Structures are given as structure tokens and as C-alpha cells.
Amino acid sequence: METLIYPLHPENFKREVLEEERPVLVLCMPVDDRFPEQLKIVEGIAKSHNPGLKVGVIQEDFLEAFKNDYAVSGTPTFLLLIKGREKGRHLGLADPMELEALLEGRIEPFPSHSPASEKYQGEERAYDSAETGKGKPEYFI
């Protein structure tokens, strides 16, 4: 059986998101009482857009690092990424129509001038302690 929802963690983020040719819809949300409902919605999106879209869920142990790297201010947050570049974002609980709007580009992307969106654009940039206060995350290498 084909995988429709990919668990995302530091060890596979580069392979599953940064190097992926297809757009990736990412759910960033802690596992709480609303998680099963949101997971069911993204599973439906994954089924209806397979194989043209990859869908991933940030794992609990990766939530804080991911939120910091992509400037996620609240959860749940849904991000549409292409090669790690943010193409759209939805903050808050989502229904299928809202996620379809995100996929169709009817939601504005996160401002490209932010450090988080620059960080994953695949450009050769220095991520040393002078620029960011810490080294490049190991999953980005």
C-alpha cells in the first residue's frame, strides 16, 4: 500500500521536503484532541491529489525546531512548500475547501523577506553564528 502521509522529522526532512520535486503540504500541529480531525482532512487531500502532491506531518519531537525555522506562530499551521520554499500558508483549523484554496494559490504566501522563508530557498547563504545565532540545523545539511 502506498504511503499517503509522511511523518517528517529532522532525519528525513531534507529527503522528503527539500529534495522533493512535487509540492509538499505540511501539517504542523501537536497531537491533541483536534489532531485526528485535521489528519483525516489532510488524508482526504492526499488521496485526491495523489501522486501530484506529497503530504507530511511534523512529528512531535520536531515541532519546535520546525516552528522556529518557518516562523510558525501558532498551530495548526498548514504550509505548502516547493523544494523547501513556502508558497502558501493557512493558520488555524482547516476544512477541505480552505486547503484546496491553499493548493490552488488563492492564499498569499508568507512574506518572502522573512529570514525563515529565505533559509530554505536553496540559495548558498551563510548560516553561521554571526547571522542566525546558531549553526545550520542538521536536517538542512
Buried (B, 14 or more C-beta within 10 A) or exposed (E): EEEBBBEBBBEBBBEBBBEBEBBBBBBBBEEEEEBEEBBEBBBBBBEEBBEEBBBBBBBEEBBEBBBEBBBBEEBBBBBBBBBBBBBBBBBEBBEEEBBBBBBEEEBEBBEEEEEBBEBBEEEEEEBEEEEBEEEBBEBBE
